[in-house]
Amino acid sequence: MTPTGTCPPRKPVSKIIWSWIGAFLGILLVSIVGRCLALAGIDSLFLIGSFGASAVLVYGAPMAEFSQPRNLVGGHVISAIVGVTVFTLLGDQTILAGPTAVSLAIVAMHFTRTLHPPGGATALIAVISGDKIHSLGYTYVLLPVLLGSILMLLVALLVNNMSSNPKRHYPVYWL
């Protein structure tokens, strides 16, 4: 089968700059809060990899369905709950626990209308990470997942709405 479509044009430089600003500030804020919490004795490896993928969505494609607040926060939280539960039940049997966590997280996000692709990584992180994450248990859902996704949402609300382009104003919907 030969592809028939063409690559879409590059986004305007202004959109690229706003995406960069949002991603930089969002990840920076999560990092700073994580460092402050670690200094306060709460060591939770705050900056999880799936937040990088969320940054691409909420700052690079803020109008997308996957980028909306209910998807960002709900998708991460639901996936974290699924991931921790799967690890609790299957332990470090990653050959089975990894695919189980990711696939069940997708199902849960579909049923709750919170599909957020980085949520799959959030569930997988709960299963494949080391002892520091595993020792958190369900605290992983709150710190870093819930607080980190809320911080990224706050930056998305600020940065995406600073643009004069109404096609960038965020969110499209809340619930």
PETAMO-V489592 format. One record per backbone hydrogen bond with DSSP energy under -0.5 kcal/mol. NH is the residue of the N-H (numbers start at 1). CO is the residue of the C=O. Records with the same first field share a line. If there is no record, write none. Layout:
NH->CO  CO
//
This chain:
15->12
16->12
17->13
18->14
19->15
20->16
21->17
22->18
23->19
24->20
25->21
26->22
27->23
28->24
29->25
30->26
31->27
32->28
33->29
34->30
35->31
36->32
37->33
38->34
39->35
40->36
41->38
42->37
43->41
44->42
48->46
51->48
52->49
53->49
54->50
55->51
56->52
57->53
58->54
59->55
60->55  56
61->57
64->61
67->64
68->65
69->173
70->174
71->68
72->68
73->69
74->69  70
75->71
76->72
77->73
78->74
79->75
80->76
81->77
82->78
83->79
84->80
85->81
86->82
87->83
88->84
89->85
90->86
91->87
93->90
94->92
96->93
97->93
98->94
100->96
101->97
102->98
103->99
104->100
105->101
106->102
107->103
108->104
109->105
110->106
111->107
112->108
113->109  110
114->109
119->116
120->117
121->117
122->118
123->119
124->120
125->121
126->122
127->123  124
128->124
129->125
134->130
135->131
136->132  133
137->133  134
139->136
140->137
141->138
142->138  139
143->139
145->140
146->141
147->142
148->144
149->145
150->146
151->147
152->148
153->149
154->150
155->151
156->152
157->153
158->154
159->155
160->156
161->157
162->158  159
163->159
166->164
168->165
169->166
//
